[in-house]
Amino acid sequence: MDTESFSKSAAETSKKSTPTDSVSLHGATLEFDYESGTRARIVAESVSREIGEIDDERSRTTISRSDQTVFVEIEAADVIALRAALNTWFSLIDIAEEIATAGERFV
């Protein structure tokens, strides 16, 4: 089983507090299944670069991969922050998938 986790420590990201510093009231786990482990790895590595850049004091995200599945786990202090994070990560995954598909044409 091929498993990877993509996350950065607080020292690597920022000094801001995150929902994990207090009680996280809202969360979501997104699962994206791909036809191959290679495609899942490409998507996960592409979007994992955004961890720490997007997180703020109201939400925190971790990304992991197991074989052909990418997991995006979001914790948020409130539903507005959760909705914003969900919209952001859905968009980032969508773009990574489109770019991976476009790249296949040149390989």
LINGI-V116080 format. One record per residue. N is the residue number from 1. RES is the residue in one small letter. SS is DSSP state (2 for helix, 1 for strand, 0 for the rest). OMEGA is omega in whole degrees, 0 to 359 (999 if undefined). BURIAL is + if it has 16 or more other C-alpha atoms within 10 Angstrom, else -. Layout:
N;RES;SS;OMEGA;BURIAL + N;RES;SS;OMEGA;BURIAL
This chain:
1;m;0;181;- + 2;d;0;183;- + 3;t;1;177;- + 4;e;1;173;- + 5;s;1;179;- + 6;f;1;176;+ + 7;s;0;178;+ + 8;k;0;178;- + 9;s;0;180;- + 10;a;2;180;- + 11;a;2;180;- + 12;e;2;185;- + 13;t;2;180;- + 14;s;0;180;- + 15;k;0;181;- + 16;k;0;175;- + 17;s;0;179;- + 18;t;0;180;+ + 19;p;2;180;+ + 20;t;2;176;- + 21;d;2;177;- + 22;s;0;180;- + 23;v;0;176;- + 24;s;0;185;+ + 25;l;0;185;- + 26;h;1;179;+ + 27;g;1;177;+ + 28;a;1;173;- + 29;t;1;178;- + 30;l;1;178;- + 31;e;1;179;- + 32;f;1;181;- + 33;d;1;182;- + 34;y;0;182;+ + 35;e;0;179;- + 36;s;0;175;- + 37;g;2;178;+ + 38;t;2;179;- + 39;r;2;179;+ + 40;a;2;179;+ + 41;r;2;180;+ + 42;i;2;180;- + 43;v;2;182;+ + 44;a;2;180;+ + 45;e;2;179;+ + 46;s;2;184;+ + 47;v;2;182;+ + 48;s;2;177;+ + 49;r;0;182;- + 50;e;0;179;- + 51;i;0;181;+ + 52;g;0;177;+ + 53;e;0;184;- + 54;i;0;181;- + 55;d;0;176;+ + 56;d;1;183;+ + 57;e;0;182;+ + 58;r;0;180;+ + 59;s;1;180;+ + 60;r;1;183;+ + 61;t;1;170;+ + 62;t;1;179;+ + 63;i;1;176;+ + 64;s;1;180;+ + 65;r;1;174;+ + 66;s;1;183;+ + 67;d;0;185;+ + 68;q;0;183;+ + 69;t;1;175;+ + 70;v;1;179;+ + 71;f;1;175;+ + 72;v;1;181;+ + 73;e;1;183;+ + 74;i;1;172;+ + 75;e;1;182;+ + 76;a;1;180;+ + 77;a;0;181;+ + 78;d;0;184;- + 79;v;2;179;- + 80;i;2;178;- + 81;a;2;178;+ + 82;l;2;179;+ + 83;r;2;179;- + 84;a;2;180;- + 85;a;2;178;+ + 86;l;2;179;+ + 87;n;2;180;- + 88;t;2;184;- + 89;w;2;174;+ + 90;f;2;179;- + 91;s;2;181;- + 92;l;2;178;+ + 93;i;2;180;+ + 94;d;2;180;- + 95;i;2;179;- + 96;a;2;178;+ + 97;e;2;179;+ + 98;e;2;180;- + 99;i;2;178;- + 100;a;2;179;+ + 101;t;2;179;- + 102;a;2;180;- + 103;g;2;179;- + 104;e;2;181;- + 105;r;0;185;- + 106;f;0;181;- + 107;v;0;999;-
